[in-house]
Amino acid sequence: MARKFSWEPGFDHFSDTAHHAFKNLPEEILAKRQLLKSTMEKYGFKALETEWWHYYLIPADKYELLDIPFKAFTKDKKRQSALTINLQQNYQE
């Protein structure tokens, strides 16, 4: 079951408190930020140091920009399977 976290400062808050290097926050918040950062970096993402929520893949030009409508992500298992197969076929290295 997924757990919902409280993050501080909130998303799109652009003061220095949003920076990864800012440490004057409760330990719980710092631990959650570190967990997010280590997980994202484990899978090849790089953190934007001034925004705790912002990550990107390097090299970005290696990955095609996808324009997938939200309705493509459905609970319908047949449509999910078709989308997965299509993505796997078209975006393999």
PyMOL Python script that loads the backbone (N, CA, C, O; Angstrom):
from pymol import cmd

cmd.read_pdbstr("""\
ATOM      1  N   MET A   1       0.840  -1.173   0.000  1.00  0.00           N
ATOM      2  CA  MET A   1       0.000   0.000   0.000  1.00  0.00           C
ATOM      3  C   MET A   1       0.892   1.245   0.000  1.00  0.00           C
ATOM      4  O   MET A   1       1.854   1.321   0.764  1.00  0.00           O
ATOM      5  N   ALA A   2       0.580   2.197  -0.837  1.00  0.00           N
ATOM      6  CA  ALA A   2       1.356   3.438  -0.922  1.00  0.00           C
ATOM      7  C   ALA A   2       1.064   4.323   0.278  1.00  0.00           C
ATOM      8  O   ALA A   2      -0.063   4.390   0.768  1.00  0.00           O
ATOM      9  N   ARG A   3       2.107   5.000   0.735  1.00  0.00           N
ATOM     10  CA  ARG A   3       1.953   5.951   1.837  1.00  0.00           C
ATOM     11  C   ARG A   3       2.126   7.355   1.296  1.00  0.00           C
ATOM     12  O   ARG A   3       2.998   7.601   0.462  1.00  0.00           O
ATOM     13  N   LYS A   4       1.311   8.268   1.761  1.00  0.00           N
ATOM     14  CA  LYS A   4       1.424   9.657   1.340  1.00  0.00           C
ATOM     15  C   LYS A   4       2.304  10.392   2.350  1.00  0.00           C
ATOM     16  O   LYS A   4       2.089  10.307   3.559  1.00  0.00           O
ATOM     17  N   PHE A   5       3.301  11.115   1.829  1.00  0.00           N
ATOM     18  CA  PHE A   5       4.226  11.862   2.666  1.00  0.00           C
ATOM     19  C   PHE A   5       3.885  13.339   2.658  1.00  0.00           C
ATOM     20  O   PHE A   5       3.311  13.857   1.700  1.00  0.00           O
ATOM     21  N   SER A   6       4.244  13.999   3.727  1.00  0.00           N
ATOM     22  CA  SER A   6       4.202  15.455   3.779  1.00  0.00           C
ATOM     23  C   SER A   6       5.606  15.949   3.476  1.00  0.00           C
ATOM     24  O   SER A   6       6.568  15.535   4.123  1.00  0.00           O
ATOM     25  N   TRP A   7       5.724  16.829   2.501  1.00  0.00           N
ATOM     26  CA  TRP A   7       7.027  17.358   2.098  1.00  0.00           C
ATOM     27  C   TRP A   7       7.092  18.834   2.439  1.00  0.00           C
ATOM     28  O   TRP A   7       6.112  19.562   2.288  1.00  0.00           O
ATOM     29  N   GLU A   8       8.254  19.268   2.901  1.00  0.00           N
ATOM     30  CA  GLU A   8       8.451  20.680   3.197  1.00  0.00           C
ATOM     31  C   GLU A   8       9.774  21.124   2.606  1.00  0.00           C
ATOM     32  O   GLU A   8      10.729  20.348   2.651  1.00  0.00           O
ATOM     33  N   PRO A   9       9.889  22.291   2.069  1.00  0.00           N
ATOM     34  CA  PRO A   9       8.737  23.116   1.716  1.00  0.00           C
ATOM     35  C   PRO A   9       7.988  22.470   0.575  1.00  0.00           C
ATOM     36  O   PRO A   9       8.476  21.516  -0.031  1.00  0.00           O
ATOM     37  N   GLY A  10       6.834  22.969   0.284  1.00  0.00           N
ATOM     38  CA  GLY A  10       6.009  22.377  -0.756  1.00  0.00           C
ATOM     39  C   GLY A  10       6.619  22.463  -2.143  1.00  0.00           C
ATOM     40  O   GLY A  10       7.595  23.179  -2.368  1.00  0.00           O
ATOM     41  N   PHE A  11       6.040  21.739  -3.048  1.00  0.00           N
ATOM     42  CA  PHE A  11       6.428  21.736  -4.454  1.00  0.00           C
ATOM     43  C   PHE A  11       6.334  23.152  -5.013  1.00  0.00           C
ATOM     44  O   PHE A  11       5.404  23.894  -4.697  1.00  0.00           O
ATOM     45  N   ASP A  12       7.300  23.517  -5.841  1.00  0.00           N
ATOM     46  CA  ASP A  12       7.392  24.837  -6.469  1.00  0.00           C
ATOM     47  C   ASP A  12       7.575  25.968  -5.461  1.00  0.00           C
ATOM     48  O   ASP A  12       7.118  27.089  -5.687  1.00  0.00           O
ATOM     49  N   HIS A  13       8.233  25.675  -4.365  1.00  0.00           N
ATOM     50  CA  HIS A  13       8.622  26.688  -3.389  1.00  0.00           C
ATOM     51  C   HIS A  13      10.097  26.972  -3.667  1.00  0.00           C
ATOM     52  O   HIS A  13      10.929  26.080  -3.504  1.00  0.00           O
ATOM     53  N   PHE A  14      10.439  28.186  -4.081  1.00  0.00           N
ATOM     54  CA  PHE A  14      11.761  28.448  -4.631  1.00  0.00           C
ATOM     55  C   PHE A  14      12.723  29.177  -3.704  1.00  0.00           C
ATOM     56  O   PHE A  14      13.662  29.813  -4.181  1.00  0.00           O
ATOM     57  N   SER A  15      12.518  29.103  -2.399  1.00  0.00           N
ATOM     58  CA  SER A  15      13.490  29.710  -1.486  1.00  0.00           C
ATOM     59  C   SER A  15      14.649  28.741  -1.280  1.00  0.00           C
ATOM     60  O   SER A  15      14.645  27.634  -1.820  1.00  0.00           O
ATOM     61  N   ASP A  16      15.632  29.157  -0.503  1.00  0.00           N
ATOM     62  CA  ASP A  16      16.777  28.279  -0.249  1.00  0.00           C
ATOM     63  C   ASP A  16      16.390  27.004   0.501  1.00  0.00           C
ATOM     64  O   ASP A  16      17.145  26.031   0.492  1.00  0.00           O
ATOM     65  N   THR A  17      15.232  26.996   1.144  1.00  0.00           N
ATOM     66  CA  THR A  17      14.798  25.782   1.851  1.00  0.00           C
ATOM     67  C   THR A  17      14.497  24.632   0.891  1.00  0.00           C
ATOM     68  O   THR A  17      14.426  23.477   1.309  1.00  0.00           O
ATOM     69  N   ALA A  18      14.320  24.942  -0.388  1.00  0.00           N
ATOM     70  CA  ALA A  18      14.073  23.904  -1.385  1.00  0.00           C
ATOM     71  C   ALA A  18      15.360  23.255  -1.888  1.00  0.00           C
ATOM     72  O   ALA A  18      15.309  22.237  -2.578  1.00  0.00           O
ATOM     73  N   HIS A  19      16.506  23.829  -1.552  1.00  0.00           N
ATOM     74  CA  HIS A  19      17.792  23.309  -2.024  1.00  0.00           C
ATOM     75  C   HIS A  19      18.148  22.005  -1.317  1.00  0.00           C
ATOM     76  O   HIS A  19      17.844  21.825  -0.138  1.00  0.00           O
ATOM     77  N   HIS A  20      18.785  21.113  -2.036  1.00  0.00           N
ATOM     78  CA  HIS A  20      19.234  19.855  -1.425  1.00  0.00           C
ATOM     79  C   HIS A  20      20.211  20.102  -0.295  1.00  0.00           C
ATOM     80  O   HIS A  20      20.233  19.342   0.673  1.00  0.00           O
ATOM     81  N   ALA A  21      21.014  21.138  -0.392  1.00  0.00           N
ATOM     82  CA  ALA A  21      22.039  21.411   0.619  1.00  0.00           C
ATOM     83  C   ALA A  21      21.472  22.066   1.881  1.00  0.00           C
ATOM     84  O   ALA A  21      22.176  22.160   2.887  1.00  0.00           O
ATOM     85  N   PHE A  22      20.236  22.515   1.851  1.00  0.00           N
ATOM     86  CA  PHE A  22      19.644  23.170   3.022  1.00  0.00           C
ATOM     87  C   PHE A  22      19.357  22.120   4.088  1.00  0.00           C
ATOM     88  O   PHE A  22      18.628  21.159   3.840  1.00  0.00           O
ATOM     89  N   LYS A  23      19.927  22.304   5.270  1.00  0.00           N
ATOM     90  CA  LYS A  23      19.833  21.277   6.314  1.00  0.00           C
ATOM     91  C   LYS A  23      19.058  21.721   7.548  1.00  0.00           C
ATOM     92  O   LYS A  23      18.926  20.939   8.489  1.00  0.00           O
ATOM     93  N   ASN A  24      18.546  22.935   7.577  1.00  0.00           N
ATOM     94  CA  ASN A  24      17.821  23.419   8.751  1.00  0.00           C
ATOM     95  C   ASN A  24      16.336  23.034   8.652  1.00  0.00           C
ATOM     96  O   ASN A  24      15.450  23.888   8.619  1.00  0.00           O
ATOM     97  N   LEU A  25      16.107  21.740   8.608  1.00  0.00           N
ATOM     98  CA  LEU A  25      14.765  21.165   8.510  1.00  0.00           C
ATOM     99  C   LEU A  25      14.661  20.001   9.490  1.00  0.00           C
ATOM    100  O   LEU A  25      15.688  19.482   9.926  1.00  0.00           O
ATOM    101  N   PRO A  26      13.454  19.580   9.848  1.00  0.00           N
ATOM    102  CA  PRO A  26      13.302  18.409  10.723  1.00  0.00           C
ATOM    103  C   PRO A  26      13.964  17.172  10.106  1.00  0.00           C
ATOM    104  O   PRO A  26      13.979  17.012   8.886  1.00  0.00           O
ATOM    105  N   GLU A  27      14.501  16.317  10.947  1.00  0.00           N
ATOM    106  CA  GLU A  27      15.196  15.107  10.489  1.00  0.00           C
ATOM    107  C   GLU A  27      14.313  14.247   9.589  1.00  0.00           C
ATOM    108  O   GLU A  27      14.804  13.655   8.628  1.00  0.00           O
ATOM    109  N   GLU A  28      13.026  14.173   9.885  1.00  0.00           N
ATOM    110  CA  GLU A  28      12.105  13.365   9.060  1.00  0.00           C
ATOM    111  C   GLU A  28      12.075  13.870   7.617  1.00  0.00           C
ATOM    112  O   GLU A  28      12.097  13.073   6.679  1.00  0.00           O
ATOM    113  N   ILE A  29      12.026  15.174   7.440  1.00  0.00           N
ATOM    114  CA  ILE A  29      12.014  15.762   6.098  1.00  0.00           C
ATOM    115  C   ILE A  29      13.336  15.490   5.390  1.00  0.00           C
ATOM    116  O   ILE A  29      13.350  15.099   4.223  1.00  0.00           O
ATOM    117  N   LEU A  30      14.444  15.696   6.095  1.00  0.00           N
ATOM    118  CA  LEU A  30      15.756  15.447   5.500  1.00  0.00           C
ATOM    119  C   LEU A  30      15.915  13.982   5.097  1.00  0.00           C
ATOM    120  O   LEU A  30      16.488  13.687   4.048  1.00  0.00           O
ATOM    121  N   ALA A  31      15.411  13.066   5.922  1.00  0.00           N
ATOM    122  CA  ALA A  31      15.506  11.633   5.609  1.00  0.00           C
ATOM    123  C   ALA A  31      14.684  11.296   4.366  1.00  0.00           C
ATOM    124  O   ALA A  31      15.127  10.509   3.529  1.00  0.00           O
ATOM    125  N   LYS A  32      13.498  11.878   4.236  1.00  0.00           N
ATOM    126  CA  LYS A  32      12.664  11.619   3.054  1.00  0.00           C
ATOM    127  C   LYS A  32      13.316  12.169   1.792  1.00  0.00           C
ATOM    128  O   LYS A  32      13.288  11.529   0.741  1.00  0.00           O
ATOM    129  N   ARG A  33      13.902  13.358   1.902  1.00  0.00           N
ATOM    130  CA  ARG A  33      14.597  13.936   0.750  1.00  0.00           C
ATOM    131  C   ARG A  33      15.772  13.048   0.335  1.00  0.00           C
ATOM    132  O   ARG A  33      15.995  12.817  -0.854  1.00  0.00           O
ATOM    133  N   GLN A  34      16.512  12.560   1.315  1.00  0.00           N
ATOM    134  CA  GLN A  34      17.663  11.715   1.004  1.00  0.00           C
ATOM    135  C   GLN A  34      17.220  10.397   0.370  1.00  0.00           C
ATOM    136  O   GLN A  34      17.869   9.904  -0.552  1.00  0.00           O
ATOM    137  N   LEU A  35      16.119   9.826   0.860  1.00  0.00           N
ATOM    138  CA  LEU A  35      15.587   8.594   0.273  1.00  0.00           C
ATOM    139  C   LEU A  35      15.185   8.829  -1.185  1.00  0.00           C
ATOM    140  O   LEU A  35      15.510   8.023  -2.057  1.00  0.00           O
ATOM    141  N   LEU A  36      14.484   9.923  -1.445  1.00  0.00           N
ATOM    142  CA  LEU A  36      14.089  10.239  -2.820  1.00  0.00           C
ATOM    143  C   LEU A  36      15.324  10.426  -3.694  1.00  0.00           C
ATOM    144  O   LEU A  36      15.404   9.866  -4.787  1.00  0.00           O
ATOM    145  N   LYS A  37      16.284  11.211  -3.217  1.00  0.00           N
ATOM    146  CA  LYS A  37      17.477  11.495  -4.006  1.00  0.00           C
ATOM    147  C   LYS A  37      18.276  10.223  -4.302  1.00  0.00           C
ATOM    148  O   LYS A  37      18.687   9.998  -5.440  1.00  0.00           O
ATOM    149  N   SER A  38      18.493   9.399  -3.287  1.00  0.00           N
ATOM    150  CA  SER A  38      19.286   8.177  -3.509  1.00  0.00           C
ATOM    151  C   SER A  38      18.570   7.210  -4.450  1.00  0.00           C
ATOM    152  O   SER A  38      19.213   6.546  -5.263  1.00  0.00           O
ATOM    153  N   THR A  39      17.255   7.129  -4.345  1.00  0.00           N
ATOM    154  CA  THR A  39      16.487   6.243  -5.232  1.00  0.00           C
ATOM    155  C   THR A  39      16.535   6.746  -6.674  1.00  0.00           C
ATOM    156  O   THR A  39      16.762   5.967  -7.600  1.00  0.00           O
ATOM    157  N   MET A  40      16.325   8.034  -6.861  1.00  0.00           N
ATOM    158  CA  MET A  40      16.352   8.590  -8.214  1.00  0.00           C
ATOM    159  C   MET A  40      17.741   8.441  -8.833  1.00  0.00           C
ATOM    160  O   MET A  40      17.860   8.073 -10.002  1.00  0.00           O
ATOM    161  N   GLU A  41      18.783   8.722  -8.067  1.00  0.00           N
ATOM    162  CA  GLU A  41      20.142   8.610  -8.590  1.00  0.00           C
ATOM    163  C   GLU A  41      20.513   7.162  -8.883  1.00  0.00           C
ATOM    164  O   GLU A  41      21.279   6.891  -9.808  1.00  0.00           O
ATOM    165  N   LYS A  42      19.979   6.241  -8.107  1.00  0.00           N
ATOM    166  CA  LYS A  42      20.232   4.818  -8.349  1.00  0.00           C
ATOM    167  C   LYS A  42      19.777   4.412  -9.754  1.00  0.00           C
ATOM    168  O   LYS A  42      20.375   3.537 -10.379  1.00  0.00           O
ATOM    169  N   TYR A  43      18.724   5.049 -10.238  1.00  0.00           N
ATOM    170  CA  TYR A  43      18.179   4.714 -11.552  1.00  0.00           C
ATOM    171  C   TYR A  43      18.582   5.710 -12.641  1.00  0.00           C
ATOM    172  O   TYR A  43      17.936   5.795 -13.685  1.00  0.00           O
ATOM    173  N   GLY A  44      19.658   6.465 -12.388  1.00  0.00           N
ATOM    174  CA  GLY A  44      20.251   7.280 -13.436  1.00  0.00           C
ATOM    175  C   GLY A  44      19.798   8.722 -13.518  1.00  0.00           C
ATOM    176  O   GLY A  44      20.242   9.449 -14.406  1.00  0.00           O
ATOM    177  N   PHE A  45      18.929   9.160 -12.623  1.00  0.00           N
ATOM    178  CA  PHE A  45      18.478  10.546 -12.641  1.00  0.00           C
ATOM    179  C   PHE A  45      19.468  11.428 -11.897  1.00  0.00           C
ATOM    180  O   PHE A  45      20.162  10.972 -10.989  1.00  0.00           O
ATOM    181  N   LYS A  46      19.527  12.687 -12.287  1.00  0.00           N
ATOM    182  CA  LYS A  46      20.391  13.668 -11.632  1.00  0.00           C
ATOM    183  C   LYS A  46      19.507  14.719 -10.981  1.00  0.00           C
ATOM    184  O   LYS A  46      18.529  15.178 -11.573  1.00  0.00           O
ATOM    185  N   ALA A  47      19.860  15.096  -9.754  1.00  0.00           N
ATOM    186  CA  ALA A  47      19.085  16.092  -9.018  1.00  0.00           C
ATOM    187  C   ALA A  47      19.428  17.499  -9.483  1.00  0.00           C
ATOM    188  O   ALA A  47      20.586  17.801  -9.773  1.00  0.00           O
ATOM    189  N   LEU A  48      18.427  18.346  -9.553  1.00  0.00           N
ATOM    190  CA  LEU A  48      18.649  19.774  -9.699  1.00  0.00           C
ATOM    191  C   LEU A  48      18.857  20.288  -8.278  1.00  0.00           C
ATOM    192  O   LEU A  48      17.934  20.218  -7.465  1.00  0.00           O
ATOM    193  N   GLU A  49      20.020  20.792  -7.964  1.00  0.00           N
ATOM    194  CA  GLU A  49      20.396  21.085  -6.582  1.00  0.00           C
ATOM    195  C   GLU A  49      19.542  22.151  -5.909  1.00  0.00           C
ATOM    196  O   GLU A  49      19.505  22.219  -4.681  1.00  0.00           O
ATOM    197  N   THR A  50      18.858  22.982  -6.682  1.00  0.00           N
ATOM    198  CA  THR A  50      18.059  24.057  -6.091  1.00  0.00           C
ATOM    199  C   THR A  50      16.588  23.694  -5.876  1.00  0.00           C
ATOM    200  O   THR A  50      15.823  24.505  -5.354  1.00  0.00           O
ATOM    201  N   GLU A  51      16.184  22.479  -6.275  1.00  0.00           N
ATOM    202  CA  GLU A  51      14.783  22.047  -6.127  1.00  0.00           C
ATOM    203  C   GLU A  51      14.750  20.572  -5.737  1.00  0.00           C
ATOM    204  O   GLU A  51      15.106  19.716  -6.547  1.00  0.00           O
ATOM    205  N   TRP A  52      14.332  20.262  -4.519  1.00  0.00           N
ATOM    206  CA  TRP A  52      14.378  18.878  -4.037  1.00  0.00           C
ATOM    207  C   TRP A  52      13.518  17.934  -4.877  1.00  0.00           C
ATOM    208  O   TRP A  52      13.768  16.728  -4.869  1.00  0.00           O
ATOM    209  N   TRP A  53      12.537  18.425  -5.586  1.00  0.00           N
ATOM    210  CA  TRP A  53      11.592  17.596  -6.343  1.00  0.00           C
ATOM    211  C   TRP A  53      11.976  17.434  -7.804  1.00  0.00           C
ATOM    212  O   TRP A  53      11.317  16.684  -8.525  1.00  0.00           O
ATOM    213  N   HIS A  54      13.014  18.110  -8.263  1.00  0.00           N
ATOM    214  CA  HIS A  54      13.310  18.188  -9.691  1.00  0.00           C
ATOM    215  C   HIS A  54      14.492  17.280 -10.041  1.00  0.00           C
ATOM    216  O   HIS A  54      15.595  17.466  -9.528  1.00  0.00           O
ATOM    217  N   TYR A  55      14.255  16.298 -10.917  1.00  0.00           N
ATOM    218  CA  TYR A  55      15.281  15.361 -11.392  1.00  0.00           C
ATOM    219  C   TYR A  55      15.193  15.261 -12.900  1.00  0.00           C
ATOM    220  O   TYR A  55      14.136  15.496 -13.487  1.00  0.00           O
ATOM    221  N   TYR A  56      16.297  14.915 -13.521  1.00  0.00           N
ATOM    222  CA  TYR A  56      16.305  14.749 -14.972  1.00  0.00           C
ATOM    223  C   TYR A  56      17.266  13.626 -15.334  1.00  0.00           C
ATOM    224  O   TYR A  56      18.150  13.266 -14.558  1.00  0.00           O
ATOM    225  N   LEU A  57      17.070  13.081 -16.538  1.00  0.00           N
ATOM    226  CA  LEU A  57      17.928  12.003 -17.032  1.00  0.00           C
ATOM    227  C   LEU A  57      19.031  12.572 -17.910  1.00  0.00           C
ATOM    228  O   LEU A  57      18.816  13.503 -18.686  1.00  0.00           O
ATOM    229  N   ILE A  58      20.200  11.999 -17.773  1.00  0.00           N
ATOM    230  CA  ILE A  58      21.341  12.397 -18.600  1.00  0.00           C
ATOM    231  C   ILE A  58      21.776  11.178 -19.398  1.00  0.00           C
ATOM    232  O   ILE A  58      21.868  10.103 -18.807  1.00  0.00           O
ATOM    233  N   PRO A  59      22.043  11.260 -20.655  1.00  0.00           N
ATOM    234  CA  PRO A  59      21.810  12.424 -21.506  1.00  0.00           C
ATOM    235  C   PRO A  59      20.357  12.457 -21.957  1.00  0.00           C
ATOM    236  O   PRO A  59      19.829  11.449 -22.429  1.00  0.00           O
ATOM    237  N   ALA A  60      19.722  13.584 -21.818  1.00  0.00           N
ATOM    238  CA  ALA A  60      18.296  13.700 -22.156  1.00  0.00           C
ATOM    239  C   ALA A  60      18.038  13.431 -23.628  1.00  0.00           C
ATOM    240  O   ALA A  60      16.974  12.918 -23.975  1.00  0.00           O
ATOM    241  N   ASP A  61      18.977  13.762 -24.502  1.00  0.00           N
ATOM    242  CA  ASP A  61      18.751  13.576 -25.937  1.00  0.00           C
ATOM    243  C   ASP A  61      18.744  12.102 -26.343  1.00  0.00           C
ATOM    244  O   ASP A  61      18.420  11.771 -27.484  1.00  0.00           O
ATOM    245  N   LYS A  62      19.098  11.226 -25.415  1.00  0.00           N
ATOM    246  CA  LYS A  62      19.067   9.786 -25.681  1.00  0.00           C
ATOM    247  C   LYS A  62      17.633   9.244 -25.631  1.00  0.00           C
ATOM    248  O   LYS A  62      17.350   8.172 -26.167  1.00  0.00           O
ATOM    249  N   TYR A  63      16.742   9.986 -24.991  1.00  0.00           N
ATOM    250  CA  TYR A  63      15.370   9.534 -24.773  1.00  0.00           C
ATOM    251  C   TYR A  63      14.395  10.400 -25.552  1.00  0.00           C
ATOM    252  O   TYR A  63      14.414  11.627 -25.458  1.00  0.00           O
ATOM    253  N   GLU A  64      13.545   9.738 -26.321  1.00  0.00           N
ATOM    254  CA  GLU A  64      12.548  10.447 -27.109  1.00  0.00           C
ATOM    255  C   GLU A  64      11.471  11.020 -26.192  1.00  0.00           C
ATOM    256  O   GLU A  64      11.034  10.358 -25.251  1.00  0.00           O
ATOM    257  N   LEU A  65      11.051  12.233 -26.466  1.00  0.00           N
ATOM    258  CA  LEU A  65       9.957  12.849 -25.734  1.00  0.00           C
ATOM    259  C   LEU A  65       8.658  12.173 -26.161  1.00  0.00           C
ATOM    260  O   LEU A  65       8.354  12.101 -27.352  1.00  0.00           O
ATOM    261  N   LEU A  66       7.907  11.686 -25.209  1.00  0.00           N
ATOM    262  CA  LEU A  66       6.657  10.983 -25.513  1.00  0.00           C
ATOM    263  C   LEU A  66       5.459  11.878 -25.236  1.00  0.00           C
ATOM    264  O   LEU A  66       5.441  12.615 -24.250  1.00  0.00           O
ATOM    265  N   ASP A  67       4.484  11.813 -26.084  1.00  0.00           N
ATOM    266  CA  ASP A  67       3.237  12.548 -25.899  1.00  0.00           C
ATOM    267  C   ASP A  67       2.136  11.507 -25.770  1.00  0.00           C
ATOM    268  O   ASP A  67       1.480  11.160 -26.752  1.00  0.00           O
ATOM    269  N   ILE A  68       1.938  11.018 -24.571  1.00  0.00           N
ATOM    270  CA  ILE A  68       0.974   9.946 -24.314  1.00  0.00           C
ATOM    271  C   ILE A  68      -0.207  10.538 -23.559  1.00  0.00           C
ATOM    272  O   ILE A  68      -0.016  11.121 -22.491  1.00  0.00           O
ATOM    273  N   PRO A  69      -1.425  10.405 -24.085  1.00  0.00           N
ATOM    274  CA  PRO A  69      -2.590  10.954 -23.386  1.00  0.00           C
ATOM    275  C   PRO A  69      -2.847  10.209 -22.077  1.00  0.00           C
ATOM    276  O   PRO A  69      -2.571   9.014 -21.967  1.00  0.00           O
ATOM    277  N   PHE A  70      -3.372  10.922 -21.095  1.00  0.00           N
ATOM    278  CA  PHE A  70      -3.634  10.315 -19.800  1.00  0.00           C
ATOM    279  C   PHE A  70      -4.562   9.107 -19.898  1.00  0.00           C
ATOM    280  O   PHE A  70      -4.417   8.157 -19.129  1.00  0.00           O
ATOM    281  N   LYS A  71      -5.496   9.129 -20.814  1.00  0.00           N
ATOM    282  CA  LYS A  71      -6.423   8.001 -20.904  1.00  0.00           C
ATOM    283  C   LYS A  71      -5.723   6.716 -21.356  1.00  0.00           C
ATOM    284  O   LYS A  71      -6.299   5.632 -21.257  1.00  0.00           O
ATOM    285  N   ALA A  72      -4.494   6.829 -21.847  1.00  0.00           N
ATOM    286  CA  ALA A  72      -3.727   5.630 -22.201  1.00  0.00           C
ATOM    287  C   ALA A  72      -3.330   4.846 -20.944  1.00  0.00           C
ATOM    288  O   ALA A  72      -3.075   3.644 -21.007  1.00  0.00           O
ATOM    289  N   PHE A  73      -3.281   5.534 -19.820  1.00  0.00           N
ATOM    290  CA  PHE A  73      -2.954   4.879 -18.550  1.00  0.00           C
ATOM    291  C   PHE A  73      -4.266   4.526 -17.868  1.00  0.00           C
ATOM    292  O   PHE A  73      -4.838   5.321 -17.122  1.00  0.00           O
ATOM    293  N   THR A  74      -4.716   3.336 -18.139  1.00  0.00           N
ATOM    294  CA  THR A  74      -6.047   2.921 -17.738  1.00  0.00           C
ATOM    295  C   THR A  74      -5.985   1.695 -16.848  1.00  0.00           C
ATOM    296  O   THR A  74      -4.949   1.037 -16.757  1.00  0.00           O
ATOM    297  N   LYS A  75      -7.081   1.393 -16.200  1.00  0.00           N
ATOM    298  CA  LYS A  75      -7.167   0.179 -15.392  1.00  0.00           C
ATOM    299  C   LYS A  75      -7.503  -1.038 -16.264  1.00  0.00           C
ATOM    300  O   LYS A  75      -7.482  -2.177 -15.798  1.00  0.00           O
ATOM    301  N   ASP A  76      -7.810  -0.774 -17.520  1.00  0.00           N
ATOM    302  CA  ASP A  76      -8.117  -1.841 -18.470  1.00  0.00           C
ATOM    303  C   ASP A  76      -6.814  -2.593 -18.792  1.00  0.00           C
ATOM    304  O   ASP A  76      -5.925  -2.047 -19.445  1.00  0.00           O
ATOM    305  N   LYS A  77      -6.709  -3.838 -18.334  1.00  0.00           N
ATOM    306  CA  LYS A  77      -5.471  -4.623 -18.474  1.00  0.00           C
ATOM    307  C   LYS A  77      -5.062  -4.825 -19.934  1.00  0.00           C
ATOM    308  O   LYS A  77      -3.868  -4.829 -20.236  1.00  0.00           O
ATOM    309  N   LYS A  78      -6.021  -4.991 -20.842  1.00  0.00           N
ATOM    310  CA  LYS A  78      -5.692  -5.181 -22.255  1.00  0.00           C
ATOM    311  C   LYS A  78      -5.029  -3.931 -22.823  1.00  0.00           C
ATOM    312  O   LYS A  78      -4.042  -4.026 -23.552  1.00  0.00           O
ATOM    313  N   ARG A  79      -5.567  -2.763 -22.492  1.00  0.00           N
ATOM    314  CA  ARG A  79      -4.976  -1.509 -22.982  1.00  0.00           C
ATOM    315  C   ARG A  79      -3.615  -1.273 -22.350  1.00  0.00           C
ATOM    316  O   ARG A  79      -2.703  -0.783 -23.016  1.00  0.00           O
ATOM    317  N   GLN A  80      -3.461  -1.617 -21.063  1.00  0.00           N
ATOM    318  CA  GLN A  80      -2.162  -1.471 -20.402  1.00  0.00           C
ATOM    319  C   GLN A  80      -1.124  -2.354 -21.079  1.00  0.00           C
ATOM    320  O   GLN A  80      -0.006  -1.912 -21.343  1.00  0.00           O
ATOM    321  N   SER A  81      -1.485  -3.585 -21.359  1.00  0.00           N
ATOM    322  CA  SER A  81      -0.556  -4.512 -22.000  1.00  0.00           C
ATOM    323  C   SER A  81      -0.161  -4.015 -23.386  1.00  0.00           C
ATOM    324  O   SER A  81       1.010  -4.082 -23.759  1.00  0.00           O
ATOM    325  N   ALA A  82      -1.114  -3.524 -24.139  1.00  0.00           N
ATOM    326  CA  ALA A  82      -0.820  -3.017 -25.486  1.00  0.00           C
ATOM    327  C   ALA A  82       0.116  -1.815 -25.409  1.00  0.00           C
ATOM    328  O   ALA A  82       1.047  -1.708 -26.208  1.00  0.00           O
ATOM    329  N   LEU A  83      -0.113  -0.917 -24.469  1.00  0.00           N
ATOM    330  CA  LEU A  83       0.750   0.246 -24.313  1.00  0.00           C
ATOM    331  C   LEU A  83       2.155  -0.182 -23.910  1.00  0.00           C
ATOM    332  O   LEU A  83       3.135   0.336 -24.444  1.00  0.00           O
ATOM    333  N   THR A  84       2.263  -1.110 -22.986  1.00  0.00           N
ATOM    334  CA  THR A  84       3.565  -1.592 -22.525  1.00  0.00           C
ATOM    335  C   THR A  84       4.329  -2.239 -23.663  1.00  0.00           C
ATOM    336  O   THR A  84       5.513  -1.956 -23.849  1.00  0.00           O
ATOM    337  N   ILE A  85       3.681  -3.094 -24.422  1.00  0.00           N
ATOM    338  CA  ILE A  85       4.332  -3.768 -25.547  1.00  0.00           C
ATOM    339  C   ILE A  85       4.783  -2.740 -26.581  1.00  0.00           C
ATOM    340  O   ILE A  85       5.897  -2.828 -27.098  1.00  0.00           O
ATOM    341  N   ASN A  86       3.924  -1.766 -26.885  1.00  0.00           N
ATOM    342  CA  ASN A  86       4.270  -0.738 -27.853  1.00  0.00           C
ATOM    343  C   ASN A  86       5.481   0.052 -27.385  1.00  0.00           C
ATOM    344  O   ASN A  86       6.394   0.291 -28.174  1.00  0.00           O
ATOM    345  N   LEU A  87       5.513   0.455 -26.146  1.00  0.00           N
ATOM    346  CA  LEU A  87       6.649   1.216 -25.625  1.00  0.00           C
ATOM    347  C   LEU A  87       7.922   0.378 -25.644  1.00  0.00           C
ATOM    348  O   LEU A  87       8.988   0.879 -26.001  1.00  0.00           O
ATOM    349  N   GLN A  88       7.820  -0.882 -25.264  1.00  0.00           N
ATOM    350  CA  GLN A  88       8.997  -1.745 -25.255  1.00  0.00           C
ATOM    351  C   GLN A  88       9.549  -1.928 -26.659  1.00  0.00           C
ATOM    352  O   GLN A  88      10.766  -1.914 -26.848  1.00  0.00           O
ATOM    353  N   GLN A  89       8.689  -2.096 -27.634  1.00  0.00           N
ATOM    354  CA  GLN A  89       9.133  -2.299 -29.007  1.00  0.00           C
ATOM    355  C   GLN A  89       9.763  -1.047 -29.602  1.00  0.00           C
ATOM    356  O   GLN A  89      10.745  -1.131 -30.338  1.00  0.00           O
ATOM    357  N   ASN A  90       9.199   0.109 -29.284  1.00  0.00           N
ATOM    358  CA  ASN A  90       9.652   1.348 -29.915  1.00  0.00           C
ATOM    359  C   ASN A  90      10.779   2.047 -29.187  1.00  0.00           C
ATOM    360  O   ASN A  90      11.424   2.919 -29.770  1.00  0.00           O
ATOM    361  N   TYR A  91      11.044   1.701 -27.939  1.00  0.00           N
ATOM    362  CA  TYR A  91      12.017   2.458 -27.175  1.00  0.00           C
ATOM    363  C   TYR A  91      13.094   1.592 -26.553  1.00  0.00           C
ATOM    364  O   TYR A  91      13.643   1.931 -25.505  1.00  0.00           O
ATOM    365  N   GLN A  92      13.396   0.480 -27.192  1.00  0.00           N
ATOM    366  CA  GLN A  92      14.513  -0.352 -26.733  1.00  0.00           C
ATOM    367  C   GLN A  92      15.804   0.258 -27.218  1.00  0.00           C
ATOM    368  O   GLN A  92      15.858   0.879 -28.280  1.00  0.00           O
ATOM    369  N   GLU A  93      16.850   0.072 -26.423  1.00  0.00           N
ATOM    370  CA  GLU A  93      18.161   0.595 -26.833  1.00  0.00           C
ATOM    371  C   GLU A  93      18.748  -0.304 -27.893  1.00  0.00           C
ATOM    372  O   GLU A  93      19.850  -0.048 -28.379  1.00  0.00           O
TER     373      GLU A  93
END
""", "prot")
cmd.dss("prot")
cmd.show_as("cartoon", "prot")
cmd.util.cbc("prot")
cmd.orient("prot")
